Amino acid sequence: MDKLNLATIFSGIGAIEQALIKKKIPYNIIFASDNGERDLICSLDELKIKFEDSKKKSISEFVKNQYDSLSKPNYVKQSYFANYSIREDQWYEDVRFIDGTKYEGKVDMLVGGSPCQSFSIIGKRAGLDDARGTLFYDFARLVKETKPKVFIFENVPGMLTHDKGKTWKQIKEIFESLDYKFKYTVLNSKDFGIPQNRKRLFVVGWKDKNKEFYFPRGKELTTTMFDYLEKNVAARHFLGKKGFEFVTNEKYKNRARVNQEIIQTQKANQQFNWNGDFVFVPYEDIKNNKEILERAYIGIFKGERGAIRQLTYRESIRLMGFPDDFKIVVPNVPAYRQIGNSIVVTVLEAIVEEIYNCEIL
Ligand SMILES: C[S@@+](CC[C@H](N)C(=O)[O-])C[C@H]1O[C@@H](n2cnc3c(N)ncnc32)[C@H](O)[C@@H]1O
């Protein structure tokens, strides 16, 4: 095979792209799609009526127009275009309007992790057609339409247990209806070299029924959060008194924790309202930094005097397995959100390696 033809939906900041780069697997992007967490307010049916009323020739042009009229820019698109080689016509704002039949046979690997809030209604529906309107449906639909050799679907493990397992039963039936062999498992990034306790469900599907795929085994973790920290951190990352007291309060330890060797799952809202992991900095290390001293509250943590700070974007993205040459081009709120929404690159690297070892591609 020459270059791998890759299509992604819910593309985010491109974790699979990074995994392929790391594994030195050359690839072409066939298409990518992300609406940048900007939902069009009306339903699919209302949109279709609006489209018929509009003078637009194609639905894709109409949908692009709808998104362009929103006041919030697509920050995910900005991040994606800054880091990967992709043309405007290969980008789709909204996965629901991608006509996959156009790409039939042109995609080797389709990858996506639908937003988790979308699966809550699937369990109540019967089959693929009945799951229409959920974003999971669009993943399955695009497998059916593009017919990739391999697909990788990622989601929160809660998908397996939601609604007493009814949701997963439905999703499994939908995967079974796609004419693919598939396997699924939950993998934790701390077993794949990244000190983050992030469990995610992975489903790998492949077309060649004579082949078998095996998920990668984890390995012992050899790093801690401290190996991913930057040396000079700007004053704006330091917490004031309220923040210091919040993150060191045992009562909130499920939301905020300080100086953990293995960080908790990074989320879209991490680092805001004191959610996520934080770093204690001894007073000695900042005593000559006027800017930090003006902003930071100096308190006592585990008997030591010092300040507490957030993880920087660079540290957060390192803790998702991204390299330092990844360009962060968006403001801080979307930057942290995009990082927390992503997939840990090293887990995908291990999956990709097994996909090649098992020759299912
Ligand atoms: C859980 S995140 C997945 C991020 C991605 N896996 C990564 O590696 O960065 C879900 C993504 O789906 C996007 N999304 C939500 N609704 C969408 C839609 N209708 N069409 C396209 N993307 C959508 C969100 O903007 C978000 O980036």
PDBQT file of the ligand as one rigid body, heavy atoms in Angstrom, charges set to zero:
ROOT
HETATM    1  C1  LIG A 401     -15.343  13.696  21.972  1.00  0.00    +0.000 C 
HETATM    2  S1  LIG A 401     -14.826  14.849  20.753  1.00  0.00    +0.000 S 
HETATM    3  C2  LIG A 401     -13.743  13.873  19.735  1.00  0.00    +0.000 C 
HETATM    4  C3  LIG A 401     -12.428  14.537  19.413  1.00  0.00    +0.000 C 
HETATM    5  C4  LIG A 401     -11.406  13.725  18.609  1.00  0.00    +0.000 C 
HETATM    6  N1  LIG A 401     -11.576  12.314  18.795  1.00  0.00    +0.000 N 
HETATM    7  C5  LIG A 401      -9.927  14.111  18.823  1.00  0.00    +0.000 C 
HETATM    8  O1  LIG A 401      -9.058  13.242  18.645  1.00  0.00    +0.000 OA
HETATM    9  O2  LIG A 401      -9.564  15.223  19.134  1.00  0.00    +0.000 OA
HETATM   10  C6  LIG A 401     -16.249  15.035  19.807  1.00  0.00    +0.000 C 
HETATM   11  C7  LIG A 401     -16.117  16.047  18.702  1.00  0.00    +0.000 C 
HETATM   12  O3  LIG A 401     -17.285  15.972  17.889  1.00  0.00    +0.000 OA
HETATM   13  C8  LIG A 401     -17.558  17.270  17.390  1.00  0.00    +0.000 C 
HETATM   14  N2  LIG A 401     -18.958  17.308  16.906  1.00  0.00    +0.000 N 
HETATM   15  C9  LIG A 401     -20.101  17.396  17.630  1.00  0.00    +0.000 A 
HETATM   16  N3  LIG A 401     -21.183  17.383  16.830  1.00  0.00    +0.000 NA
HETATM   17  C10 LIG A 401     -20.721  17.282  15.549  1.00  0.00    +0.000 A 
HETATM   18  C11 LIG A 401     -21.346  17.240  14.265  1.00  0.00    +0.000 A 
HETATM   19  N4  LIG A 401     -22.670  17.268  14.145  1.00  0.00    +0.000 N 
HETATM   20  N5  LIG A 401     -20.557  17.153  13.165  1.00  0.00    +0.000 NA
HETATM   21  C12 LIG A 401     -19.210  17.127  13.282  1.00  0.00    +0.000 A 
HETATM   22  N6  LIG A 401     -18.565  17.167  14.480  1.00  0.00    +0.000 NA
HETATM   23  C13 LIG A 401     -19.301  17.245  15.592  1.00  0.00    +0.000 A 
HETATM   24  C14 LIG A 401     -17.236  18.187  18.556  1.00  0.00    +0.000 C 
HETATM   25  O4  LIG A 401     -16.935  19.489  18.126  1.00  0.00    +0.000 OA
HETATM   26  C15 LIG A 401     -16.015  17.489  19.178  1.00  0.00    +0.000 C 
HETATM   27  O5  LIG A 401     -14.804  18.019  18.714  1.00  0.00    +0.000 OA
ENDROOT
TORSDOF 0
